[in-house]
Amino acid sequence: MRKLLPIFTFLCIAFSITAQENIPNVDLKNLNGNEINAKELSEDKLVVISLWATWCVPCLKELDAISYVYEDWQEETGVELYAVSVDDARTVKRVRPLISGKGWNYHILLDTNNDFKRALGASSVPLTLLVKNNKVVYRHSGYSPGAEDELYEKIKEYAK
């Protein structure tokens, strides 16, 4: 039995490293109130999905940092970014004015009930996902300066 435990542990770790999580089948709303299913975001393409909130300072810093280089990313790789706000019914009214003030050129979606966030098993924001063909190929939680560079390296790797 003792010999099987290390083998079992190794197999679990190896499987979790190579396993790719599917995007959940959850409806989100855009700023016009139209519903969009999360699975439609990355059909046959590479996208970044960033879960954020208006009250989350690291979220705003990350999306600001990406906005400086986003146009270049799009030109080189064709990647699109979906910024999914997890603001609840009380704070969601801040999303549109914040977006207008920041001038972000992202697709903005709303997850006011946190269904998408829960389905992804996200405990906090920011959460950044790189998704290709409805599979999460890269996942990063939190933000520190330079994280956008690591994300871009992954984008280039999967854009091939």
C-alpha positions as CSV (number, residue, x, y, z in Angstrom):
1,M,0.0,0.0,0.0
2,R,2.8,2.4,0.8
3,K,4.3,1.8,-2.6
4,L,1.1,2.7,-4.3
5,L,0.6,6.1,-2.5
6,P,3.6,7.8,-4.2
7,I,2.5,6.5,-7.6
8,F,-1.1,7.6,-7.1
9,T,0.1,11.1,-5.9
10,F,2.3,11.4,-9.0
11,L,-0.5,10.4,-11.3
12,C,-2.9,12.9,-9.7
13,I,-0.3,15.7,-10.1
14,A,0.5,14.8,-13.7
15,F,-3.2,14.6,-14.6
16,S,-4.0,17.9,-13.0
17,I,-1.1,19.6,-14.9
18,T,-2.2,18.4,-18.3
19,A,-6.0,18.5,-17.7
20,Q,-7.7,21.4,-19.4
21,E,-10.8,22.9,-17.8
22,N,-13.8,23.6,-20.1
23,I,-15.5,26.9,-20.1
24,P,-18.8,26.6,-18.2
25,N,-22.1,26.8,-19.9
26,V,-23.2,30.1,-18.3
27,D,-25.1,33.1,-19.7
28,L,-23.5,36.5,-19.2
29,K,-24.9,39.9,-20.2
30,N,-23.3,42.6,-22.2
31,L,-23.7,46.3,-21.4
32,N,-26.9,46.5,-23.6
33,G,-28.5,43.7,-21.6
34,N,-28.2,41.0,-24.3
35,E,-27.3,37.5,-23.1
36,I,-24.2,35.8,-24.4
37,N,-23.2,32.2,-23.4
38,A,-19.7,31.9,-22.1
39,K,-19.1,29.0,-24.5
40,E,-19.6,31.3,-27.5
41,L,-16.7,33.5,-26.5
42,S,-13.9,31.2,-27.6
43,E,-15.3,29.0,-30.3
44,D,-12.5,28.5,-32.8
45,K,-10.4,31.3,-31.4
46,L,-8.1,32.4,-28.7
47,V,-9.4,34.8,-26.0
48,V,-8.5,36.3,-22.7
49,I,-11.2,36.3,-20.1
50,S,-10.6,38.6,-17.2
51,L,-12.8,38.5,-14.1
52,W,-12.8,41.9,-12.4
53,A,-14.8,44.3,-10.3
54,T,-15.0,48.1,-10.0
55,W,-14.0,47.9,-6.3
56,C,-10.9,45.7,-7.0
57,V,-7.8,47.8,-7.3
58,P,-5.5,45.0,-8.6
59,C,-8.2,44.3,-11.2
60,L,-8.1,47.9,-12.4
61,K,-4.3,47.9,-12.5
62,E,-4.2,44.7,-14.5
63,L,-6.7,45.9,-17.1
64,D,-5.0,49.3,-17.3
65,A,-1.7,47.6,-17.9
66,I,-3.1,45.4,-20.6
67,S,-4.9,48.4,-22.3
68,Y,-1.5,50.0,-23.1
69,V,-0.5,47.0,-25.2
70,Y,-3.8,45.4,-26.2
71,E,-3.9,46.9,-29.7
72,D,-0.4,45.4,-30.4
73,W,-1.5,42.1,-29.0
74,Q,-4.5,42.1,-31.3
75,E,-2.4,43.0,-34.4
76,E,0.1,40.3,-33.7
77,T,-2.1,37.4,-32.5
78,G,-5.7,38.3,-33.1
79,V,-6.5,37.7,-29.4
80,E,-9.6,39.3,-28.0
81,L,-10.2,40.2,-24.3
82,Y,-13.5,39.8,-22.5
83,A,-13.6,41.7,-19.2
84,V,-16.3,40.0,-17.1
85,S,-17.4,42.2,-14.2
86,V,-18.5,40.4,-11.1
87,D,-20.0,43.5,-9.6
88,D,-23.3,42.7,-7.8
89,A,-26.6,44.5,-8.2
90,R,-25.5,47.3,-5.9
91,T,-22.2,48.1,-7.7
92,V,-22.9,47.1,-11.3
93,K,-24.1,50.7,-12.0
94,R,-20.5,51.8,-11.7
95,V,-19.3,49.6,-14.6
96,R,-20.3,51.7,-17.6
97,P,-19.0,55.1,-16.2
98,L,-15.7,53.4,-15.2
99,I,-15.3,51.8,-18.7
100,S,-16.0,55.2,-20.4
101,G,-13.5,56.9,-18.2
102,K,-10.8,54.3,-18.7
103,G,-11.3,54.0,-22.5
104,W,-10.8,50.3,-22.4
105,N,-11.3,48.7,-25.8
106,Y,-12.4,45.3,-24.4
107,H,-15.7,43.4,-24.7
108,I,-17.4,44.1,-21.4
109,L,-19.7,41.4,-19.9
110,L,-21.6,41.3,-16.6
111,D,-21.8,38.4,-14.1
112,T,-23.9,40.1,-11.5
113,N,-25.0,36.8,-9.8
114,N,-21.4,35.4,-9.9
115,D,-22.7,32.3,-11.7
116,F,-19.7,32.3,-14.1
117,K,-17.2,33.0,-11.3
118,R,-18.6,30.2,-9.2
119,A,-18.6,27.8,-12.1
120,L,-14.9,28.5,-12.6
121,G,-14.2,27.9,-9.0
122,A,-12.8,31.4,-8.6
123,S,-12.5,32.5,-5.0
124,S,-11.3,36.0,-5.8
125,V,-10.6,38.5,-8.5
126,P,-8.7,39.3,-10.6
127,L,-8.7,36.0,-12.4
128,T,-7.3,35.9,-15.8
129,L,-7.9,33.0,-18.2
130,L,-6.5,32.2,-21.6
131,V,-9.0,30.2,-23.5
132,K,-8.7,28.3,-26.8
133,N,-11.6,26.4,-28.3
134,N,-13.5,26.5,-25.0
135,K,-10.6,25.1,-23.0
136,V,-8.7,27.0,-20.3
137,V,-5.1,26.7,-21.3
138,Y,-3.7,29.2,-18.8
139,R,-5.1,30.5,-15.5
140,H,-3.6,33.3,-13.3
141,S,-5.1,34.6,-10.1
142,G,-4.2,38.0,-8.6
143,Y,-2.1,40.7,-10.2
144,S,1.5,42.1,-9.8
145,P,3.2,44.4,-12.3
146,G,4.6,42.4,-15.2
147,A,1.9,39.6,-15.1
148,E,0.7,41.0,-18.4
149,D,4.0,40.1,-20.0
150,E,3.7,36.5,-18.8
151,L,0.2,36.5,-20.2
152,Y,1.4,37.8,-23.5
153,E,4.0,35.0,-23.8
154,K,1.3,32.5,-23.3
155,I,-0.9,34.2,-25.9
156,K,1.9,34.0,-28.4
157,E,2.5,30.3,-27.5
158,Y,-1.1,29.4,-28.1
159,A,-1.8,31.7,-31.1
160,K,0.4,29.5,-33.3
